[in-house]
């Protein structure tokens, strides 16, 4: 799964999952450009950083037009605070949808020309939140569901020159995990709900993204690859009593 000589852009590639993806692409031999509104607190070795607000379509178009070559776009930028639906107005929820659905569309459209010329690919970073109820992050879940649908349509419209796939990512351990899951006890408890017994590392997501961008996945397009450690144990199994001990 080598990417020698290829140029990859990773949006939001300055920390957490994005930084893990960027490092994986560097390790695979790609030239990597990361973009975000703010520079990384800890630079990702081997990457070039360009400041960019993905919610500014003219700036996004200018950014991609300035690249001499582009082989891979990883739409990673996104996220959301915890916010119940009734605790915020529609405008706040709309901004979450804009960041997680509209900005990947904006970047993909701006990158389409260069990707078509190189025969490249797009990797969307989706979420398990898009396939199940997502209380507290409902707008985010809706956006991620839309992102997966968008990727499938792109894969049809842009074939055969450009491949488009989605990574459906579960819980990931990053430098900010404690804000979601608490300290060591909280992380251990949450990890125990994952069949593989741990949260993903950013490198796990990075390896999957490299696969989708590589020639090893040359016939893979319109696909959704789950990176969630086996998913979630159904809640009813913990409540069942018949033959539980057996």
C-alpha positions in Angstrom: 0.0 0.0 0.0 2.7 2.5 -1.0 1.8 6.0 -2.1 5.2 7.1 -3.3 5.0 10.2 -5.4 1.4 10.9 -4.7 0.1 14.2 -3.2 -2.5 14.0 -0.5 -4.5 16.8 1.3 -5.9 16.0 4.7 -8.4 18.6 6.0 -8.2 19.1 9.7 -5.0 17.2 9.7 -3.4 19.0 12.6 -4.4 16.9 15.6 -6.3 13.8 16.7 -7.6 11.6 14.0 -6.5 14.0 11.2 -2.9 14.0 12.5 -2.9 10.2 12.6 -4.1 10.1 9.0 -1.5 12.6 7.9 1.3 10.6 9.6 0.1 7.4 7.9 0.2 9.0 4.5 3.7 10.3 5.1 4.8 6.8 6.2 3.4 5.4 3.0 5.5 7.8 1.0 3.0 10.5 0.0 3.6 14.2 0.0 1.1 15.5 2.5 -0.6 18.9 2.9 -2.7 19.6 5.9 -5.1 22.5 6.2 -7.1 23.9 9.1 -8.1 27.3 10.5 -5.3 27.3 13.1 -1.7 25.9 12.9 -1.0 22.7 14.8 0.3 23.0 18.4 2.6 20.1 17.6 3.6 20.1 13.9 3.0 16.8 12.1 6.5 15.7 10.8 6.8 15.6 7.1 3.6 17.6 6.4 3.2 21.1 5.0 0.5 23.1 6.7 -1.7 25.7 5.0 -4.1 27.8 7.0 -7.6 27.5 5.5 -11.2 28.0 6.6 -13.1 25.3 4.8 -16.3 27.3 5.3 -15.0 29.9 2.8 -15.7 28.4 -0.7 -13.6 31.0 -2.7 -10.6 30.4 -0.4 -11.1 26.6 -0.7 -11.1 26.9 -4.5 -8.0 29.1 -4.5 -6.2 26.6 -2.3 -6.8 23.6 -4.6 -6.2 25.6 -7.7 -2.7 26.5 -6.4 -1.7 22.8 -5.9 0.5 21.6 -8.8 -0.9 18.1 -8.3 -3.4 16.2 -6.2 -4.0 12.5 -5.9 -5.9 12.1 -2.7 -8.3 14.2 -0.7 -9.1 13.1 2.8 -12.2 15.0 4.2 -11.5 14.7 7.9 -12.3 18.2 9.3 -15.4 18.2 11.5 -16.7 17.6 14.9 -19.3 18.9 17.3 -19.9 19.9 20.9 -22.4 17.8 23.0 -25.7 19.6 22.7 -29.2 18.3 23.1 -31.5 19.3 20.3 -33.9 21.4 22.4 -31.0 23.2 24.1 -29.9 25.1 21.0 -31.6 26.9 18.2 -31.7 25.7 14.6 -28.9 28.0 13.5 -26.4 26.4 15.9 -27.3 22.9 14.7 -27.1 24.2 11.1 -23.5 25.2 11.7 -22.7 21.6 12.8 -24.2 20.3 9.6 -22.3 22.9 7.5 -19.0 21.9 9.0 -19.5 18.1 8.8 -21.4 17.9 5.4 -21.2 21.1 3.4 -17.5 21.7 3.8 -16.5 18.2 2.6 -18.7 18.9 -0.4 -17.1 22.2 -1.0 -13.6 20.7 -0.8 -14.5 17.8 -3.0 -15.9 20.0 -5.7 -12.8 22.2 -5.6 -10.6 19.2 -5.8 -12.5 17.4 -8.6 -10.5 18.8 -11.5 -7.0 17.9 -10.1 -8.3 14.5 -8.9 -9.8 13.8 -12.3 -6.5 14.6 -14.1 -4.5 12.3 -11.8 -7.1 9.5 -11.5 -7.2 10.1 -7.8 -9.6 9.4 -4.9 -11.6 11.0 -2.1 -11.8 9.5 1.4 -14.6 10.7 3.5 -14.2 10.4 7.3 -17.6 9.3 8.5 -18.9 8.1 11.8 -20.9 5.4 13.4 -23.1 8.2 14.6 -24.5 8.4 11.1 -25.9 4.9 11.3 -27.5 4.9 14.8 -29.3 7.3 17.1 -26.9 10.0 18.3 -28.5 11.7 21.3 -26.6 14.9 22.2 -25.0 15.0 18.8 -28.0 14.6 16.6 -27.1 17.2 14.0 -23.6 15.7 13.8 -25.1 12.2 13.2 -27.4 13.5 10.6 -24.5 15.2 8.8 -22.4 12.0 8.9 -25.3 10.0 7.5 -25.6 12.6 4.7 -21.8 12.4 4.1 -22.0 8.7 3.5 -24.8 9.1 1.0 -23.0 12.0 -0.7 -19.9 9.7 -1.1 -22.0 7.0 -2.7 -23.5 9.4 -5.2 -20.1 11.0 -6.0 -18.6 7.5 -6.6 -21.2 7.0 -9.4 -21.1 10.5 -10.9 -17.3 10.8 -10.9 -16.4 7.3 -12.1 -14.3 6.0 -13.6 -11.7 8.8 -13.1 -12.2 9.4 -9.4 -12.9 6.9 -6.7 -14.9 8.0 -3.6 -15.1 5.9 -0.3 -16.1 6.5 3.3 -14.4 5.3 6.5 -17.1 4.8 9.2 -15.2 5.5 12.3 -16.1 4.5 15.9 -14.6 5.7 19.1 -11.0 6.9 18.9 -8.5 7.6 21.6 -6.9 11.0 21.0 -5.3 13.8 23.1 -8.9 15.1 23.8 -10.5 11.8 24.7 -10.8 12.7 28.4 -13.2 15.5 27.4 -15.7 12.9 26.1 -15.0 9.8 28.3 -13.4 11.1 31.5 -10.2 9.9 33.0 -8.5 6.5 33.0 -11.6 4.8 34.6 -13.9 6.3 32.0 -11.7 5.3 29.1 -11.4 1.7 30.5 -15.2 1.4 30.9 -15.9 2.7 27.4 -13.2 0.5 26.0 -14.9 -2.5 27.6 -18.0 -1.9 25.4 -15.9 -2.4 22.2 -15.6 -6.1 21.0 -11.9 -5.7 20.4 -11.4 -4.3 23.9 -10.0 -0.9 23.1 -10.7 2.4 21.4 -9.1 2.9 18.0 -5.9 4.8 17.8 -5.5 7.6 15.1 -3.0 5.3 13.4 -5.8 2.7 12.9 -7.9 5.2 11.0 -4.8 6.3 9.1 -3.9 2.8 8.0 -7.5 2.3 6.7 -7.4 5.6 4.8 -4.1 4.7 3.2 -5.6 1.4 2.0 -8.6 3.2 0.4 -6.2 5.6 -1.3 -3.8 3.0 -2.6 -3.7 0.8 -5.7 -4.7 -2.1 -3.4 -8.2 -0.6 -3.4 -8.2 0.2 -7.1 -11.6 -1.5 -7.6 -13.1 -0.1 -4.4 -15.4 2.9 -4.9 -18.7 3.8 -3.3 -17.8 1.7 -0.3 -18.2 2.3 3.4 -15.5 0.6 5.5 -16.2 0.3 9.2 -13.3 1.1 11.6 -15.0 0.5 14.9 -13.4 -2.5 16.6 -16.4 -4.7 15.9 -19.1 -2.2 16.7 -21.3 -2.1 19.8 -22.5 -5.0 21.9 -26.3 -4.9 21.7 -27.8 -3.6 24.9 -30.4 -6.3 25.2 -27.7 -8.9 25.7 -26.7 -7.4 29.0 -30.4 -7.3 30.1 -31.2 -10.9 29.1 -31.3 -13.5 31.8 -32.3 -16.8 30.1 -29.2 -18.9 29.7 -27.0 -15.9 30.5 -24.5 -17.8 32.6 -24.4 -20.7 30.2 
